[in-house]
Amino acid sequence: SLCSGLDSFASVQVVTSLRHLARSGRSIITTIHQPQPELLSLFTRVLVLAEGSVIYFDAPDHLLLSFEQYC
C-alpha cells in the first residue's frame, strides 16, 4: 500500500496533498485504517462499510453520532 506505515505527521501531509488534488477537480478514493480524528476531519465525505454494507456515507463530523445510533 502506498501509505502503509506512515506516522501521524506524514499521514496528514499525504491527505492534505490529496485534498488539494480533489479541490482541483479530481476524484480521490482512498482507504484508511483507524485514522486519528485530526486526519479524519480533513476528508469531505467518509464511507464506512460493515460486513459488506454501507453503514455511513456523509461528512466525518457526523460519524460518531451515526455510530452511536448504529450500535
C-alpha positions as YAML, in Angstrom:
chain: A
units: angstrom
residues:
- id: 1
  name: SER
  ca: [0.00, 0.00, 0.00]
- id: 2
  name: LEU
  ca: [1.25, 3.47, -0.84]
- id: 3
  name: CYS
  ca: [0.53, 4.97, 2.57]
- id: 4
  name: SER
  ca: [1.30, 1.97, 4.76]
- id: 5
  name: GLY
  ca: [3.18, 2.64, 7.97]
- id: 6
  name: LEU
  ca: [3.11, 6.43, 7.93]
- id: 7
  name: ASP
  ca: [3.35, 8.32, 11.19]
- id: 8
  name: SER
  ca: [0.60, 10.83, 12.01]
- id: 9
  name: PHE
  ca: [2.52, 13.83, 10.62]
- id: 10
  name: ALA
  ca: [3.23, 12.12, 7.31]
- id: 11
  name: SER
  ca: [-0.37, 10.88, 7.09]
- id: 12
  name: VAL
  ca: [-1.69, 14.43, 7.48]
- id: 13
  name: GLN
  ca: [0.72, 15.61, 4.77]
- id: 14
  name: VAL
  ca: [-0.46, 12.91, 2.34]
- id: 15
  name: VAL
  ca: [-4.16, 13.57, 2.99]
- id: 16
  name: THR
  ca: [-3.62, 17.33, 2.70]
- id: 17
  name: SER
  ca: [-1.99, 16.77, -0.71]
- id: 18
  name: LEU
  ca: [-4.91, 14.57, -1.78]
- id: 19
  name: ARG
  ca: [-7.32, 17.26, -0.61]
- id: 20
  name: HIS
  ca: [-5.58, 19.82, -2.85]
- id: 21
  name: LEU
  ca: [-5.91, 17.45, -5.80]
- id: 22
  name: ALA
  ca: [-9.62, 17.00, -5.04]
- id: 23
  name: ARG
  ca: [-10.14, 20.76, -4.95]
- id: 24
  name: SER
  ca: [-8.66, 20.98, -8.43]
- id: 25
  name: GLY
  ca: [-11.49, 18.78, -9.72]
- id: 26
  name: ARG
  ca: [-10.05, 15.31, -9.35]
- id: 27
  name: SER
  ca: [-11.92, 12.47, -7.66]
- id: 28
  name: ILE
  ca: [-9.91, 10.86, -4.88]
- id: 29
  name: ILE
  ca: [-10.71, 7.45, -3.42]
- id: 30
  name: THR
  ca: [-8.59, 6.07, -0.61]
- id: 31
  name: THR
  ca: [-8.78, 3.68, 2.30]
- id: 32
  name: ILE
  ca: [-7.55, 4.44, 5.77]
- id: 33
  name: HIS
  ca: [-7.37, 2.22, 8.83]
- id: 34
  name: GLN
  ca: [-8.20, 3.72, 12.24]
- id: 35
  name: PRO
  ca: [-7.47, 7.37, 11.42]
- id: 36
  name: GLN
  ca: [-6.88, 9.91, 14.14]
- id: 37
  name: PRO
  ca: [-9.72, 12.48, 14.47]
- id: 38
  name: GLU
  ca: [-7.44, 15.25, 13.13]
- id: 39
  name: LEU
  ca: [-6.81, 13.23, 9.98]
- id: 40
  name: LEU
  ca: [-10.42, 12.15, 9.55]
- id: 41
  name: SER
  ca: [-11.57, 15.77, 9.71]
- id: 42
  name: LEU
  ca: [-9.62, 16.51, 6.51]
- id: 43
  name: PHE
  ca: [-11.98, 14.35, 4.47]
- id: 44
  name: THR
  ca: [-15.08, 15.81, 2.81]
- id: 45
  name: ARG
  ca: [-17.11, 12.60, 2.99]
- id: 46
  name: VAL
  ca: [-16.49, 9.26, 4.65]
- id: 47
  name: LEU
  ca: [-17.85, 5.89, 3.54]
- id: 48
  name: VAL
  ca: [-17.91, 3.20, 6.22]
- id: 49
  name: LEU
  ca: [-18.66, -0.42, 5.40]
- id: 50
  name: ALA
  ca: [-19.59, -3.21, 7.81]
- id: 51
  name: GLU
  ca: [-19.91, -6.77, 6.58]
- id: 52
  name: GLY
  ca: [-20.11, -5.53, 3.00]
- id: 53
  name: SER
  ca: [-22.89, -3.00, 3.62]
- id: 54
  name: VAL
  ca: [-22.70, 0.78, 3.77]
- id: 55
  name: ILE
  ca: [-23.40, 1.94, 7.30]
- id: 56
  name: TYR
  ca: [-22.31, 5.55, 6.86]
- id: 57
  name: PHE
  ca: [-21.72, 7.96, 3.97]
- id: 58
  name: ASP
  ca: [-21.57, 11.61, 4.96]
- id: 59
  name: ALA
  ca: [-19.29, 14.25, 6.43]
- id: 60
  name: PRO
  ca: [-16.88, 12.97, 9.09]
- id: 61
  name: ASP
  ca: [-18.25, 15.37, 11.72]
- id: 62
  name: HIS
  ca: [-21.49, 13.34, 11.93]
- id: 63
  name: LEU
  ca: [-19.75, 9.97, 12.11]
- id: 64
  name: LEU
  ca: [-19.71, 9.49, 15.89]
- id: 65
  name: LEU
  ca: [-23.45, 10.22, 16.25]
- id: 66
  name: SER
  ca: [-24.18, 7.78, 13.44]
- id: 67
  name: PHE
  ca: [-22.16, 5.03, 15.13]
- id: 68
  name: GLU
  ca: [-23.97, 5.62, 18.41]
- id: 69
  name: GLN
  ca: [-27.28, 5.09, 16.60]
- id: 70
  name: TYR
  ca: [-25.95, 2.04, 14.69]
- id: 71
  name: CYS
  ca: [-24.68, 0.25, 17.78]
...
